[in-house]
Amino acid sequence: MNNLIEQLEKAGAPEAFAAIGLDYDTLFGSSEAFDQNPYRSHQWIVKEHGEFLVVNAIPPAELQDQLFWEEWYLQKADASRNADDPGKAEASRSADGEIHHHILTLWRPQTYHEIFTAPETDAVHPEPSFGQTWYVIEDPDMTPWLLRR
């Protein structure tokens, strides 16, 4: 599918980005300025499991040595972590949690923040990532990497 907006809508990404706390129009409004969809080789997958809500843009296995995997996720606040301190538990319940944006590659970039070995299967990560070792860049800029100018 060459149209980015169609890809995102089909995956349920607009609703997921809103639930994460990110403005979909701010993130993807610039996508119409591109002649070609820069994410045309990526698959958009939304996963929700336990305390995680994740939007993934991941290339197929045969392109992972050339293209990166990008993920945005919310690690929801867990009130039970602070059950021994009612004041802290109340504060955690009122906060949505931590929002992250990762760029993941199979090749070693000049700068990275961690190395992640994806399990052979689980409910949080997209299937094309399974069994691979990824270099993770924690990106404080939530703008999609391929939409930056």
Secondary structure by P-SEA (a helix, b strand, c coil): cccaaaaaaaaaaaaaaaaacccccccccccccccccccccbbbbbbbcccbbbbbbcccccccccbbbbbbbbcccccccccccaaaaaaaaacccbbbbbbbbccccccccbbbbbcccccccccccccbbbbbbbccccccccccc
